[in-house]
Amino acid sequence: MSASTSTSVSGAMSASESGRFSAGAKRWAVGAVSLLLSTVIFWIPFYFVLINSVKNKTDAADMSMAWPSSFHIVDNYVSVLQASDYMLLEAFRNSLLLTILSIGLLIAVSSLAGFVLQRREGGRGSSFLNFLVLAGLMIPPAIVPTIWVLDLLKLFKTLAGITLIEAALHFPFAAILYKAFSATLPREIDESALIDGCGGVRLFYSIVFPLLKPVTSTIIVLESINVFNDFVNPLYFFPGAGNATVQLTLYNFMSQFTTSWNLLFADIVLISLPMLILFIFFNKRIVSGMTAGAVKG
Amino acid sequence: MIRLTVKTYSYWFLLPAFLIYFVFYLLPTVLSLFFSMTRWTLTDWDFIGFDNYRTFFSETSLNIGFRNTLIYAVVTCVFKVVLGLFLGAYLSSRVPFKNYLRSVVFFPTLLSTIAVGIAFSMMMHPSQGIINTSLAAIGITGPDWLGNTKIALLSVAFVDVWKGVGIATVIYIAGISAISPEYYEALKIDGGSARNAFWNITVPLSRPAMNSVIILSFIGGLRSFDLIWAMTKGGPGFTTDLIASIIYKQYQAGFYGLATAGNVILFIGVSLLAFPLYKYLARSEVHL
């Protein structure tokens, strides 16, 4: 059936040969329009932020897209870094540590959990556990009770506390990705490892975990973006002067720099850089990860 | 073999994950049912029954959030579903600059919501912002996007769509690429147009992708907080307050019991709307 369809399609295409030139021209016209639209809609905001981050205070106050009368690249960026006793550097340290620690913890626990949930699918208790995981994707966390629990454990306002929170809140998404991918690993692998004398723990760490690498790298990239850009959780669970993350710094600078838009924009550029660099290196991985996570099929 | 399976895939392996998940997510969620019925100082509490809920439902400044949250979630969801579909279908076809356009649409997703919010509040400044100065150049007097009580909520929703449509587009691209090309070939033989191909093949067969976009963006909209906080802080007045921003305000003011009641209302609301929607969408998918 499919063979006969494709031959008749090529027949139909040559019949419409004459209409091809105008179709091609139309496609390029639409392409040009979409290029123009994408520039207006997506690039102008970036250009606006970038150009204003190198202006002086009075130029930036115009909020225009005009070319700067003089460039203040070094002054602006250095003053942002120095503001409030180098708070931004402290915040970068906190944000990077938080991202690395929470993603590390998340991968360590959710890979094993996702694998076991998949292998025990249909068993007693597994549907309840799956329900608990799914619920976590939908139901927003209860904030003040979480603070109460953190306080009880002496973890409120600590890096360890916010790390555990980020790992807990991103667990459902990671577990579901791991679970879906585990289904593609044949059980024969497990069985042959068992026959060779592997226990469950060794089976997972020396055989299964390396095979899960594609999901692991997807989760590293996607969740790094989420955790690094997170504003809400640090706002609630990691308050205090020495505890700022980069997103909180930006938020605090919003009131501090109300008359110096140039510095505010320089801050925006600085804190966007890490994720833009990540994007340049992992562009393909991000997109494949988004799709793997979203279309469960 | 059964015993072996049980031992190999021991439920003990779930312990580390579920311990963290239980202590920092499930337990607080269950506790919130109790604490929402207290007057609470974190160290001490009085049980007051449903008083917090009564306050929440009777004070306009608190319950305005219900309407706003629903409007915000529906508006952002509809725009992401529709724009994402057209962008996804367009960027799945043979288009010049395809890879470049895909990257550009996805780009805003990488930015922090706070940064996006700050940049757009400047661009939406009523007299100096570039949106209104550009409109003025072609003779249109733009509104005060964030200061006008009638449109402020929609302005923020628009920025949300700007930032989030990339994810919707990528999901659609994945869904559309999974459609077998044979359907399009068959349609071509029957003399169908590109329009037919879009409405009769692409739209119905990308339903799984569409359902993911609907659920993700609807739940995201209901829970939304950071963008509204960066752009309007719930103002002018309370006209752009969402349930999540009201919870934050009550928390800041030290009304912990009331904030927790807001949390419980939010998660009951999300469950009542999202679970049936999820079930309905799953049932109505096209089966081949």
Interface residues (C-beta under 8 A of the other chain):
Chain A: S2 T5 S6 S8 V9 A12 R27 W28 V30 G31 A32 S34 L35 S38 I41 F42 W43 I44 P45 F48 V49 D62 M63 S64 M65 L105 A108 V109 S110 L112 A113 F115 V116 L117 R119 R120 G125 L129 L132 G136 L137 M138 I139 P140 P141 A142 I143 V144 P145 T146 I147 W148 V149 L150 D151 L153 L164 I165 A167 A168 L169 F171 P172 A175 D190 L194 G199 G200 V201 L203 F204 I225 F228 N229 F231 V232 L235 Y236 V246 Q247 L250 Y251 M254 W261 L264 F265 I268 I271 S272 M275 L276 L278 F279 N283 I286 V287 M290 T291 A294 V295 K296 G297
Chain B: L4 T5 K7 T8 Y9 S10 Y11 F13 L14 P16 A17 F18 I20 Y21 V23 F24 Y25 L26 L27 P28 T29 L31 S32 F35 W40 L42 Y90 R94 V95 P96 F97 L101 R102 S103 V104 V105 F106 F107 P108 T109 L110 L111 S112 T113 I114 A115 I118 A119 F120 M122 M123 H125 Q128 G129 I130 T133 W162 I167 V170 I171 I173 A174 G175 A178 E182 E185 A186 K188 I189 P208 A209 S212 V213 L216 I219 R223 F225 D226 W229 A230 A244 I247 Y248 Y251 Y256 A259 T260 N263 V264 L266 F267 V270 S271 A274 F275
